């Protein structure tokens, strides 16, 4: 019997519960199968201080890594990179950290999964990278990793807590950040919960801006086809000398909780959740990002682009409404706010009903 990946976890849990209650036969073979399944879903969270990374393993295989090795990568913020499916396939773009052929060579600040913003007290945390020309450096902000304060593994889930500081070019702290990541593993599904609390060290204004806030940069196959020549990497992973028109293997498709589909229709629209689906290395994949009802600006606007940027921006209302509305969210010194998001990477082309069911479970969970 074929069981859709969405329902496998529930099915396995039901069988395990029935076994404990004695309502199904559970001989040595059943016990062995359960032990094997448990090992495959076991989550390890391993802090490698020398490499300045925290690796998240499921069944011994890498799912993602918290990367704060900014001295090596040149990144201006910690990120989760790579992010992989249950089968171990990368969904994140490699450029500029890894040399892969046929990727877009643009936006070097789009790496893995991250959270920052384009205008905090006039500083741009979103676009900062080593590619920024020196004359723009005074306009840029950096998120500086401080400490990994907790790691925990377990059957089906694990967690990591890290602290960071949002600083100006002189090193003055605007915001203190504490982020807790919770990693869930189910058959055919990998989930990341990101719970980020920002505390103002000084009065802080998040001026309405399109560049924000939770961002994911996906691989080429999950982009949308384009009719414009673009800059791609060559076989050595280096940017080509000329732009080319090539949509080979590009299959991405957006759909949101309000029934809006396709790009550019989903851009700048409010929705509780959004999916990005496509075919990667011959297999269908669906990525869903969920916005929690407790977040500022709920339901979020979506800064979702055809070139592979998949971002939720709850603070850019003036941009997305052409000035009809404005938020200009602010925090007084000492005040805090918390942003809660779930990112689910699922095998298969998931119907909206299944995604909505998962969303409701997330929305009613206290994180």
Secondary structure as the mmCIF struct_conf table of DSSP 4:
data_model
#
loop_
_struct_conf.conf_type_id
_struct_conf.id
_struct_conf.beg_label_comp_id
_struct_conf.beg_label_asym_id
_struct_conf.beg_label_seq_id
_struct_conf.end_label_comp_id
_struct_conf.end_label_asym_id
_struct_conf.end_label_seq_id
HELX_RH_AL_P HELX_RH_AL_P1 UNK A 5 UNK A 21
TURN_TY1_P TURN_TY1_P1 UNK A 22 UNK A 22
BEND BEND1 UNK A 23 UNK A 24
HELX_RH_AL_P HELX_RH_AL_P2 UNK A 28 UNK A 40
TURN_TY1_P TURN_TY1_P2 UNK A 41 UNK A 41
STRN STRN1 UNK A 42 UNK A 48
TURN_TY1_P TURN_TY1_P3 UNK A 49 UNK A 52
STRN STRN2 UNK A 53 UNK A 58
TURN_TY1_P TURN_TY1_P4 UNK A 59 UNK A 60
STRN STRN3 UNK A 61 UNK A 67
HELX_RH_AL_P HELX_RH_AL_P3 UNK A 70 UNK A 73
BEND BEND2 UNK A 76 UNK A 77
STRN STRN4 UNK A 79 UNK A 83
STRN STRN5 UNK A 84 UNK A 84
TURN_TY1_P TURN_TY1_P5 UNK A 86 UNK A 87
BEND BEND3 UNK A 88 UNK A 88
STRN STRN6 UNK A 90 UNK A 90
STRN STRN7 UNK A 92 UNK A 92
TURN_TY1_P TURN_TY1_P6 UNK A 95 UNK A 97
BEND BEND4 UNK A 98 UNK A 98
TURN_TY1_P TURN_TY1_P7 UNK A 101 UNK A 102
STRN STRN8 UNK A 104 UNK A 104
TURN_TY1_P TURN_TY1_P8 UNK A 108 UNK A 109
BEND BEND5 UNK A 112 UNK A 112
STRN STRN9 UNK A 113 UNK A 117
BEND BEND6 UNK A 118 UNK A 118
STRN STRN10 UNK A 120 UNK A 120
TURN_TY1_P TURN_TY1_P9 UNK A 121 UNK A 122
STRN STRN11 UNK A 123 UNK A 124
BEND BEND7 UNK A 125 UNK A 127
BEND BEND8 UNK A 129 UNK A 129
TURN_TY1_P TURN_TY1_P10 UNK A 130 UNK A 131
BEND BEND9 UNK A 132 UNK A 132
HELX_RH_3T_P HELX_RH_3T_P1 UNK A 134 UNK A 139
STRN STRN12 UNK A 140 UNK A 140
STRN STRN13 UNK A 142 UNK A 152
STRN STRN14 UNK A 154 UNK A 155
BEND BEND10 UNK A 156 UNK A 156
STRN STRN15 UNK A 157 UNK A 167
TURN_TY1_P TURN_TY1_P11 UNK A 169 UNK A 170
STRN STRN16 UNK A 173 UNK A 186
TURN_TY1_P TURN_TY1_P12 UNK A 187 UNK A 188
STRN STRN17 UNK A 189 UNK A 200
BEND BEND11 UNK A 201 UNK A 202
STRN STRN18 UNK A 204 UNK A 206
BEND BEND12 UNK A 210 UNK A 211
STRN STRN19 UNK A 212 UNK A 217
STRN STRN20 UNK A 218 UNK A 218
HELX_RH_3T_P HELX_RH_3T_P2 UNK A 220 UNK A 222
BEND BEND13 UNK A 223 UNK A 223
BEND BEND14 UNK A 227 UNK A 228
STRN STRN21 UNK A 230 UNK A 230
STRN STRN22 UNK A 232 UNK A 233
TURN_TY1_P TURN_TY1_P13 UNK A 235 UNK A 236
BEND BEND15 UNK A 237 UNK A 237
HELX_LH_PP_P HELX_LH_PP_P1 UNK A 238 UNK A 238
STRN STRN23 UNK A 239 UNK A 239
HELX_LH_PP_P HELX_LH_PP_P2 UNK A 240 UNK A 240
BEND BEND16 UNK A 241 UNK A 242
STRN STRN24 UNK A 244 UNK A 244
TURN_TY1_P TURN_TY1_P14 UNK A 248 UNK A 249
STRN STRN25 UNK A 253 UNK A 256
TURN_TY1_P TURN_TY1_P15 UNK A 257 UNK A 258
BEND BEND17 UNK A 259 UNK A 259
STRN STRN26 UNK A 261 UNK A 261
BEND BEND18 UNK A 262 UNK A 262
TURN_TY1_P TURN_TY1_P16 UNK A 263 UNK A 268
STRN STRN27 UNK A 270 UNK A 270
BEND BEND19 UNK A 272 UNK A 272
STRN STRN28 UNK A 273 UNK A 280
TURN_TY1_P TURN_TY1_P17 UNK A 281 UNK A 282
STRN STRN29 UNK A 283 UNK A 291
TURN_TY1_P TURN_TY1_P18 UNK A 293 UNK A 294
BEND BEND20 UNK A 295 UNK A 295
TURN_TY1_P TURN_TY1_P19 UNK A 296 UNK A 297
BEND BEND21 UNK A 298 UNK A 299
HELX_LH_PP_P HELX_LH_PP_P3 UNK A 300 UNK A 300
STRN STRN30 UNK A 301 UNK A 302
TURN_TY1_P TURN_TY1_P20 UNK A 306 UNK A 307
BEND BEND22 UNK A 308 UNK A 308
STRN STRN31 UNK A 309 UNK A 313
TURN_TY1_P TURN_TY1_P21 UNK A 314 UNK A 315
HELX_RH_AL_P HELX_RH_AL_P4 UNK A 317 UNK A 320
TURN_TY1_P TURN_TY1_P22 UNK A 321 UNK A 323
BEND BEND23 UNK A 324 UNK A 324
STRN STRN32 UNK A 329 UNK A 331
TURN_TY1_P TURN_TY1_P23 UNK A 333 UNK A 334
STRN STRN33 UNK A 336 UNK A 347
BEND BEND24 UNK A 348 UNK A 348
HELX_RH_AL_P HELX_RH_AL_P5 UNK A 352 UNK A 363
TURN_TY1_P TURN_TY1_P24 UNK A 364 UNK A 364
BEND BEND25 UNK A 365 UNK A 365
#
